[in-house]
Amino acid sequence: MLHLRVVTPPEHTEAVVAELREHPGAAHVVLLPGAAVQPAGDVVEADVAREAADRLISALCRLGIDHTGGITLEQIDTALSDAADEAEERAPGDGADAVVWEELLTRTGEESRLNGTFMAFLAIACLLAAVGVITDSPVTVVGAMVVGPEFGPLAAVAVGLVRRRWDLVRRAALVLAIGFPLAMLITAGGTALGSAAGLFDASVIAGDGHQLDFVYQVGPWSLIVALLAGAAGMLSMTSAKSAALVGVFISVTTVPAAGYASIAAILGDWSRAGESLAQLVINLAGIVLAATVVLLLRRATWTTSDAGRPLSNG
């Protein structure tokens, strides 16, 4: 279940309440006249089945509530109510398969901002990957994969393409275009310092037989894994099964490839540096492609009209 709160001008209150009372997927409708201060108006609240949320948001956006008032959705972890159970039974479809498109837009928009936190996580992830490569430690590389925040912008690109939200596509692409080179530059700097201090030399990546050679070795499986991971990641985001995202993080060679490329470049192994960059590009492209296809396949459930609001800055 989701908790829906609507701040509405008084002239639209009756229509909002009627929409919620008439929809089979809504329960616990509450009206608080004059409770809203800024913007001034009434507050209407209800608990709605996830599979009903998209249609209700669409109806509220047609009333212009997203511009004259406000619409807020929150996840309900526990709802002990016969009325709530009946609402979920009456709502068409299954909650696990429902896509709340405005929620998805907001979530991916939040996760595709170029800020200090994003850069810190990406830089730390690339540095961890570099340490994993130097020590030939798959466990450390897996840790770097989990820390990496890059799936957010990749998902945002896919959502923006499907919804034709070019502002979201531009912002997410800019995050990736600036974030990865900057993180790789920081990793290269750390690698240069470590090499100068005598912590390691070119032998750490020279020769064959290392456990992490898969990081830079490009092949058909690179694309296959990226496609599967992108599909699983987008299914996880659209069905609110976030636990599956951890599996996505540790299955794609994005951050490890960026870290390996930085090390190889500093140590003068330009062949492996180039292969690692190719691995990075293939994985990024494969994830976006698969995520976009998943969204297109789920487009049949698309009911919410895009309000067309520009993304907030931050």
Summary of the structure (lengths in Angstrom):
residues: 314
radius of gyration: 23.3
end to end distance: 29.3
largest distance: 74.2
contacts: 1081
relative contact order: 0.13
helix: 64%
strand: 11%
